[in-house]
Amino acid sequence: MYSLTTEGELKMSVSFKRASARVGVITVGHEPYWEQFPGLREELIGYGKEFEAMLAANEVEVISAGFVDNVDKSFAAASYLKRQDIDFLFCFLSTYVTSSSAATAILNVGVPTVLVALQPRQRLDYRNTTTYMQLANDNICSLPEIGGVLIRAGKPAAGMIVGTLHDDPRAANELRSWCQVANARRAFKHARIGYLGHTYEGMYDMNSDPTAFTAAFGSHVQMLEMCDLAKLVNGVSAAETADKIDEIKSVFTIADPFIDPVTRPIKQEDLEWSAKVAVGLDKLVAENGLTGLAYYYRGVDGNEYERIGSNLVLGNSLLTGKGIPLAGEADLKTCAAMLIMDRLDAGGSFAELHPCDFVDDIVLVGHDGPHNIKISDGRPIIRGLDLFHGKRGSGIGVEFSIKSGPVTLLGISQTADGKFKMIATEGESIKGEIPQTGNTNTRCSFGCSVAEFVEKWCSAGPTHHFALGVGHVAPKIRNVAKVLGIELQIV
């Protein structure tokens, strides 16, 4: 279910439970100091526990391997963390440490690692500083040593966070960003991305090799048939349909027809059928344990599959808002882009470039679905449609703009040698009029003339679909691309 706050923001009262990244953490120290400076070890252990608490506040599952102050403990920490099947590692440098204490664990665990050097004090009390006090704040001292060793080993750190342990918004934001990156990487691990039907005929850019997808992202592509969905839709009860109608009415505003002749009033049978299809879609996702779904089926002569395929937009927009992205026209690559944007807390609607406005210097960005209603600017609208342009069938369309302010586009394409490539750009969502045609549209500006932007974007070799999200998240996307080992071009 969803509700609208007094500020007009859409919120879910019941949210999809997303799998959180299993994040390993070690706090490293230097054993020779303990005899020389009593109490230092215990103080540093305390700082390490503070950092673990900071991590746990960022929607990740924290797996601590404790305090590591020599190479034997580093080997033991690596062995423990490997058994825990962690996705990411944070190495907290509590003082100067020899690189063997940190690098041994990092190299043996073999997951993306962020080196963290957060000293307790903002600065030393220079006139009263003791060696003990310096060592308790010597967090960055070994950072170049460890970073250099990892580069020499051919396994550089994914990133570094430098700052203070307390009252440091920049460091806290960096930590949160890396946890989101960890969650984006985790989203593909053990994931099953459904593939229902076939790509829209003639869209060469949509075609993907499921084996190549598995090799690049580590996820299984689950092949599904329309008969799988039809069986579930036909088994939906009247009570389940009624509950889904209540959910739909709590989220969407039912709009009257517009001047476009393809729009019409929403009939009760339209609403009931869309609700029934939405319940069947929920069950398809649940029964197959799907993390996401790419789908398209043409249908013919008003048959059952056509009626189901043309009435998925309400169900798929609800699911996308709950963290299970659905991509139309069987666009597997954009489903992956939507999953990344969702796990970066940016939303991620299925979108493409629509007509330009050369007066206001913006381009309309949207699609006939699916949409991430979590990032809608107010309540989304639904209208009855006599047809979906370029597709068979009739039913209900979803219409809204995403929130005004910073936006990011993320597309995933493939190069001439078949490798996957991410393409991203940052812009602004601008308030203003949009066509009332039953399709979602957002007015977007990209800091240059709209013609120049379109030329640059298309020259990067994208697919014509992409994920549209809120916020400027290109730095996070750069880190996701790094840990996934996928090329990224920023436009």
C-alpha positions in Angstrom: 0.0 0.0 0.0 1.0 3.6 -0.5 0.0 6.9 1.1 0.5 10.6 0.2 2.1 12.9 2.9 1.0 16.4 3.5 3.9 17.5 1.4 2.6 15.5 -1.5 5.3 12.9 -1.4 4.3 9.3 -2.2 5.2 6.8 0.5 4.7 3.0 0.8 3.0 1.8 4.0 4.1 -1.7 3.1 7.4 -2.0 1.3 9.1 -4.9 -0.5 11.9 -6.5 1.6 15.1 -6.0 -0.3 18.1 -8.2 0.4 20.7 -6.1 2.1 24.4 -6.5 1.3 26.4 -8.6 3.7 29.2 -6.2 4.5 32.4 -7.5 6.2 34.4 -5.2 8.5 37.8 -5.5 10.1 39.5 -3.0 12.4 43.2 -3.1 12.0 45.9 -2.1 14.6 49.6 -2.6 15.2 50.5 -5.2 17.9 53.9 -3.7 18.9 52.2 -0.6 20.3 50.3 -2.4 23.1 53.2 -3.0 25.4 54.5 0.5 24.9 51.2 2.3 25.4 48.8 0.6 27.9 45.1 1.2 27.1 45.7 2.1 23.5 44.5 -1.2 22.1 41.2 -1.0 24.1 40.6 2.6 22.9 41.1 1.7 19.3 38.9 -1.3 19.6 36.2 1.1 20.8 36.6 3.3 17.8 36.2 0.3 15.6 32.9 -0.6 17.2 31.7 3.0 16.7 32.5 2.6 13.0 30.6 -0.7 12.9 27.6 1.0 14.4 27.8 3.7 11.7 27.8 0.9 9.1 24.8 -0.8 10.6 22.8 2.4 10.2 23.0 2.2 6.4 20.7 -0.7 5.6 23.4 -3.3 5.3 24.1 -6.5 7.3 27.3 -6.1 9.1 29.6 -9.1 9.6 32.5 -8.2 11.9 35.8 -10.1 12.0 36.9 -8.2 15.0 40.3 -6.5 15.7 43.2 -7.5 13.6 46.7 -6.5 14.7 49.0 -9.1 13.1 49.2 -11.3 10.0 48.0 -14.5 11.7 44.8 -12.7 12.8 44.5 -11.3 9.3 44.5 -14.8 7.8 42.0 -15.9 10.4 39.7 -12.9 9.6 39.8 -13.7 5.9 38.9 -17.3 6.5 35.9 -16.3 8.7 34.6 -13.6 6.3 34.8 -16.0 3.3 32.7 -18.5 5.2 30.1 -15.7 5.8 29.8 -15.1 2.0 30.2 -11.3 2.3 29.6 -9.0 -0.7 31.8 -6.1 0.4 34.5 -5.3 2.9 35.3 -2.2 4.9 38.8 -2.0 6.4 38.9 0.5 9.3 42.4 1.8 9.9 42.5 2.6 13.7 46.2 3.8 13.7 49.3 3.1 11.8 49.4 -0.6 10.8 51.8 -2.6 8.6 50.2 -3.5 5.3 50.5 -7.2 6.1 47.8 -6.9 8.7 45.3 -5.3 6.3 46.3 -6.5 2.8 46.5 -10.2 3.8 42.8 -10.2 4.7 41.7 -8.0 1.8 43.5 -10.0 -0.9 42.3 -13.4 0.6 38.7 -12.3 0.9 38.6 -11.1 -2.7 35.6 -8.7 -2.6 35.5 -5.0 -3.3 37.1 -3.2 -0.4 36.9 0.4 0.9 39.7 1.6 3.1 38.4 3.8 5.9 40.6 6.3 7.9 38.4 8.3 10.3 40.4 9.8 13.1 38.6 10.6 16.4 39.8 14.2 16.7 39.4 17.0 14.1 42.9 18.1 15.0 45.5 17.4 17.7 45.9 19.7 20.7 49.4 20.5 19.5 50.8 22.0 22.7 49.6 19.1 24.7 50.0 16.2 22.3 51.6 13.0 23.5 52.8 10.1 21.3 49.8 8.1 22.7 47.4 10.8 21.4 49.1 10.9 18.0 48.9 7.1 17.6 45.2 7.2 18.6 44.7 9.7 15.7 47.1 8.1 13.2 44.4 6.6 11.0 45.7 7.9 7.6 49.4 7.0 8.2 49.2 3.6 6.6 46.7 4.5 4.0 49.2 5.1 1.2 51.1 2.0 2.2 48.1 -0.3 2.0 46.6 1.4 -1.0 49.9 1.1 -2.9 50.3 -2.6 -2.0 46.8 -3.4 -3.3 47.6 -1.6 -6.6 50.9 -3.5 -6.8 48.9 -6.7 -6.3 46.6 -5.9 -9.1 43.6 -5.6 -6.8 43.2 -1.9 -5.9 40.8 -0.7 -3.3 37.4 0.1 -4.6 37.5 3.4 -2.7 38.8 5.3 0.4 37.0 7.4 3.0 39.1 10.0 4.9 37.8 12.2 7.6 36.8 12.2 11.3 34.8 9.6 13.2 32.4 12.2 14.7 30.5 15.1 13.2 31.7 14.7 9.7 28.8 14.8 7.2 31.0 14.3 4.2 32.5 11.1 5.6 29.0 9.9 6.7 27.7 10.6 3.2 30.6 8.8 1.6 30.0 5.8 3.8 26.3 5.8 3.0 27.1 6.0 -0.7 29.4 3.0 -0.6 26.7 1.0 1.3 24.3 1.8 -1.5 26.9 0.6 -4.0 27.3 -2.6 -2.0 23.5 -3.1 -2.1 23.5 -2.5 -5.8 26.1 -5.2 -6.3 24.3 -7.5 -3.9 21.1 -7.1 -5.9 22.5 -9.1 -8.7 24.0 -11.9 -6.5 21.8 -15.0 -6.5 19.2 -12.9 -8.4 16.7 -14.3 -10.9 15.7 -11.8 -13.6 12.6 -13.0 -15.3 12.3 -12.9 -19.1 8.7 -13.2 -20.3 7.8 -13.4 -23.9 10.1 -11.8 -26.5 11.6 -8.5 -27.5 9.5 -6.1 -29.4 9.8 -7.0 -33.1 12.6 -5.1 -34.9 14.2 -3.5 -31.9 17.7 -4.7 -32.5 19.1 -2.7 -29.5 16.9 -4.7 -27.1 18.3 -8.1 -28.0 20.5 -9.6 -25.3 22.3 -12.9 -24.8 21.2 -14.3 -21.4 24.5 -16.1 -21.0 26.5 -12.9 -21.5 24.2 -11.2 -19.0 24.9 -13.9 -16.4 28.6 -13.6 -17.1 28.5 -9.8 -16.6 26.1 -9.5 -13.7 26.2 -12.9 -12.1 22.4 -13.3 -12.2 20.2 -16.1 -13.6 17.8 -15.2 -16.4 14.6 -17.1 -15.7 12.7 -17.9 -18.9 9.0 -17.6 -18.5 6.0 -18.1 -20.8 2.7 -16.2 -21.0 0.9 -19.4 -20.0 2.7 -19.2 -16.7 1.2 -15.7 -16.1 -2.2 -16.6 -17.5 -2.6 -19.5 -15.2 -1.9 -17.3 -12.2 -4.2 -14.5 -13.4 -7.1 -17.0 -14.0 -6.6 -18.3 -10.4 -7.1 -14.9 -8.8 -10.0 -14.7 -6.4 -12.7 -12.0 -6.2 -11.4 -11.0 -2.8 -7.8 -10.7 -4.1 -9.0 -8.5 -6.9 -11.0 -6.3 -4.6 -8.0 -5.8 -2.3 -5.8 -4.8 -5.3 -8.4 -2.3 -6.5 -8.3 -0.8 -3.0 -4.5 -0.5 -3.3 -4.8 1.0 -6.8 -7.2 3.6 -5.6 -5.0 4.5 -2.7 -2.1 5.3 -5.1 -3.6 6.6 -8.3 -6.0 9.4 -9.2 -8.6 8.3 -11.8 -8.6 11.0 -14.5 -11.2 11.9 -17.1 -10.4 11.5 -20.9 -8.3 14.3 -22.5 -8.6 15.8 -26.0 -6.5 12.9 -27.4 -9.1 10.6 -29.0 -7.3 7.5 -27.8 -8.2 8.4 -24.2 -11.5 7.3 -22.7 -13.2 6.9 -19.3 -11.9 4.1 -17.1 -14.6 1.4 -17.0 -15.2 -0.7 -14.0 -14.3 -3.8 -16.0 -11.0 -2.1 -17.0 -10.1 -1.6 -13.3 -11.1 -5.1 -12.3 -9.1 -6.7 -15.1 -6.0 -4.6 -14.4 -6.3 -5.5 -10.7 -6.6 -9.2 -11.5 -3.6 -9.1 -13.8 -1.6 -7.2 -11.1 -2.4 -9.9 -8.6 -1.3 -12.5 -11.1 1.9 -10.6 -11.7 2.6 -10.4 -7.9 2.2 -14.2 -7.8 4.5 -14.7 -10.7 7.2 -12.7 -9.0 6.7 -14.5 -5.7 6.5 -18.0 -7.1 9.7 -17.6 -9.2 11.6 -15.6 -6.6 12.2 -12.8 -9.1 14.4 -9.8 -8.5 13.2 -8.1 -11.6 11.3 -8.9 -14.9 11.7 -8.0 -18.6 8.5 -8.7 -20.5 6.7 -8.2 -23.8 4.1 -10.2 -25.7 2.3 -9.0 -28.8 -0.9 -11.0 -28.7 -3.4 -11.3 -31.6 -7.1 -10.7 -32.3 -7.9 -9.7 -28.7 -6.9 -13.1 -27.3 -6.2 -13.8 -23.6 -2.4 -13.1 -23.9 -3.1 -9.8 -25.6 -5.5 -8.7 -22.9 -3.0 -9.7 -20.2 0.0 -8.1 -21.9 -1.8 -4.8 -22.5 -3.0 -4.5 -18.9 0.3 -4.9 -17.0 1.1 -1.2 -16.4 -0.7 -0.8 -13.0 0.8 -4.0 -11.6 4.2 -3.4 -12.9 4.3 0.2 -11.7 3.3 -0.9 -8.2 6.0 -3.6 -8.2 8.7 -1.3 -9.5 7.9 1.2 -6.7 8.4 -1.7 -4.2 11.9 -2.4 -5.5 11.2 -5.1 -8.1 11.9 -3.4 -11.4 9.9 -4.4 -14.5 11.1 -3.4 -18.0 8.8 -3.3 -21.0 9.5 -4.5 -24.5 11.6 -7.3 -22.9 14.5 -4.9 -22.3 16.7 -7.0 -20.1 19.5 -4.4 -20.0 17.3 -1.6 -18.9 15.8 -3.9 -16.2 19.4 -4.1 -14.8 19.7 -0.3 -15.0 16.5 0.1 -13.1 17.7 -2.3 -10.5 20.9 -0.4 -10.0 19.1 2.9 -9.7 16.6 1.5 -7.2 19.4 0.2 -4.9 21.1 3.6 -5.1 17.8 5.0 -3.7 17.3 7.0 -6.9 14.1 5.2 -8.1 14.5 4.3 -11.7 11.6 4.5 -14.2 11.5 2.9 -17.6 12.0 5.7 -20.0 13.1 6.9 -23.4 13.5 10.3 -25.2 10.2 11.8 -26.4 9.7 15.1 -28.4 11.9 18.1 -27.6 10.7 21.5 -26.7 13.0 23.8 -28.5 11.4 26.9 -26.9 12.0 25.9 -23.3 15.1 23.9 -24.3 13.9 20.7 -22.7 13.2 17.1 -23.8 10.3 15.1 -22.6 11.4 11.8 -21.1 9.0 9.0 -20.5 7.3 5.9 -21.7 3.9 4.0 -21.5 5.4 2.0 -18.6 6.6 0.6 -16.3 7.2 3.5 -13.9 8.6 3.9 -10.4 5.7 5.6 -8.7 7.8 6.1 -5.6 9.5 9.0 -7.3 6.3 10.6 -8.7 5.7 14.3 -8.2 2.4 13.8 -6.3 -0.2 11.2 -7.0 0.1 9.6 -10.4 -2.9 9.7 -12.8 -4.5 6.8 -14.6 -6.6 7.2 -17.8 -8.5 4.8 -20.0 -6.9 4.1 -23.4 -8.5 2.7 -26.5 -5.1 1.8 -27.7 -1.4 1.7 -26.8 0.5 3.2 -29.7 2.5 0.6 -31.6 1.0 -2.2 -29.5 -2.1 -4.3 -29.4 -4.9 -4.1 -26.9 -6.5 -1.4 -24.7 -6.8 -0.7 -21.0 -5.4 1.8 -18.5 -2.3 4.1 -18.8 -0.2 5.6 -16.0 0.7 9.3 -16.3 2.9 11.5 -14.1 6.2 13.4 -14.0 8.9 12.5 -11.5 9.9 15.0 -8.8 11.4 18.2 -9.9 15.1 18.8 -9.2 18.3 16.8 -10.0 17.8 13.7 -12.1 20.1 11.0 -13.6 19.7 8.8 -16.7 21.4 5.4 -16.7 21.4 3.2 -19.8 23.1 -0.1 -20.4 24.1 -1.0 -23.9 26.6 -3.3 -25.5 29.8 -2.6 -27.5 30.9 -4.1 -30.9 32.6 -7.0 -29.0 29.4 -7.8 -27.1 30.6 -6.4 -23.7 28.1 -4.5 -21.6 28.5 -0.7 -21.2 26.9 1.8 -18.9 26.0 5.2 -20.1 24.9 7.9 -17.7 24.2 11.6 -17.5 22.9 14.1 -15.0 20.3 16.8 -15.5 17.3 18.5 -14.0 13.6 17.7 -13.9 11.7 21.0 -14.6 8.1 21.6 -13.5 5.7 22.5 -16.4 3.0 21.2 -18.6 3.2 17.7 -20.1 1.1 15.9 -22.7 -2.0 14.4 -21.1 -2.0 11.3 -23.3 -2.0 8.5 -20.6 1.8 8.2 -20.8 4.4 9.3 -18.2 6.5 12.3 -19.2 9.1 14.4 -17.4 10.5 17.7 -18.7 14.3 17.4 -18.5 17.1 19.8 -19.0 20.8 18.8 -19.2 22.8 22.1 -18.9 23.3 22.6 -22.6 21.0 23.1 -25.6 18.6 20.2 -26.0 19.8 19.5 -29.5 23.4 19.3 -28.2 22.4 17.0 -25.4 20.5 14.6 -27.7 23.4 14.5 -30.1 25.9 13.7 -27.3 23.7 11.1 -25.7 22.9 9.2 -28.9 26.6 9.3 -30.0 27.5 7.3 -26.9 25.8 4.3 -28.4 22.9 3.7 -25.9 19.8 1.6 -26.2 16.8 3.8 -26.7 15.5 2.9 -23.2 17.1 3.9 -20.0 16.4 4.2 -16.2 15.3 7.7 -15.1 16.0 8.4 -11.5 16.1 11.3 -9.0 19.2 13.0 -7.7 22.6 13.3 -9.1 24.1 9.9 -8.6 26.7 9.6 -11.4 29.5 9.2 -8.8 27.7 6.3 -7.2 27.1 4.8 -10.7 30.8 5.1 -11.4 31.6 3.1 -8.3 28.9 0.4 -9.2 30.5 0.1 -12.6 33.9 -0.2 -11.0 32.9 -3.1 -8.7 31.0 -4.9 -11.4 33.8 -4.5 -13.9 31.7 -2.8 -16.5 32.7 0.1 -18.7 31.0 3.5 -18.0 30.7 6.6 -20.1 29.5 9.8 -18.6 27.8 12.1 -21.1 
